[in-house]
Amino acid sequence: MTRVRPEENPDGTMQSARQAVRKLAGEALQASALAEIVRALEHGSKQVIYFAQDKLFLSDLQKALAKREDAGLDSTNVEVLDSSVPGSKRKRLISPEVRD
């Protein structure tokens, strides 16, 4: 059980209980994903692939990972591959030199 406290939205209204729970759950999921990826890298993985369906979640996770210099991560070695990635970048990401 976790205590959830609705916060104020940017427009000045209060969050509903559902919004507050969703936000807290999203933050917990992101923290869990971040920890799982960093743990895999600490145990010697050269590459970690994390699958998720939510593009916004992936974007936020990418930003959080790129700040983890302690794990050897930065904006040059953390990528998202989804349907919005242009074909030229997608081709580069899946090329054997980058992918492997």
N, C-alpha and C positions, 0 to 999 in steps of 0.2 A: 504494500500500500504506500502510495506517495501522496503527500498533500499537494493539491493543485490550487493555486490562487489566480483567478483571472486578472489580467493586466489591462492597462489602457491601450486601445488601438491608436494608430497614428492620427486618426480623425477625431480623437477625444472621447469616443464611446468606449464602453467597457466590453471586454471579450465575453462571449457566452462561455458557459462551463465546457461545452463541447469544443470550442475553439482552444481553450486553455489546455484541455486534455490532449487534443491533437498536437498542439505545439510542443508540449512536454514529451509526448511519445516520439515525435519527430526528432527532438534533440537527443533523446536516449538512443534512438536507432542510429543516428549519425555518430554519436560517441562510441557505440558498439562497433560500427563499421570501421571507424578510424582506428580503434584499438586492435581489431582483428587484422587489419592491413599492416599496421606497424609491427605487431607481434610476428606476422609471417616474415616480414623483412628482417627482423631481429634474429629469426631462426634460420637465416641464410637464403631465403627465397630471392631470386634475381628479378622476378616479375610476379606481380599479384594482379589478378583479374577479379573485379568485383562486379557482379551483375545486379542491376536494379532497374525497375521500370519507370521510376519517377525522374524525369530530366532535371527538375529543380533540385531534387535531393542529390543527384549526381553532381550537379554544378556546385552546390554548397560543399559537398564532400571533397571535390577537386580543390576548391579554395582552401579548405581546412588542411588537406594533405600537403599542399604546396607550401604551407607555413611550417611543416615539420622538418626543419633542417637537421634536427637531432637524429632523424631516421634516414638522412641522405636524400630527402625529397625537396623539390622546388618546382617552380612553374615549368621547367624544361623537361621534367621526367614524370609528370603526372598528366595523363590525358583521359579524355572522355570520348568514347566512340558511340554515337547514337545517330539517329536518322537525320539530325540537323547538321551533321558534320559534312562539309563540302567534299565532293568526290575526290579531288586532288589530295586533300589531307587524309581522307579515309584510305586511299591507295597507299600513301606513305606509311600510315599506322599499321596496315596489315602486311606490308612488305617484310620479307624474312629478316632483313637487317635490323629493322626496328622491332618487329613483333617478337623475335627470338632473342 
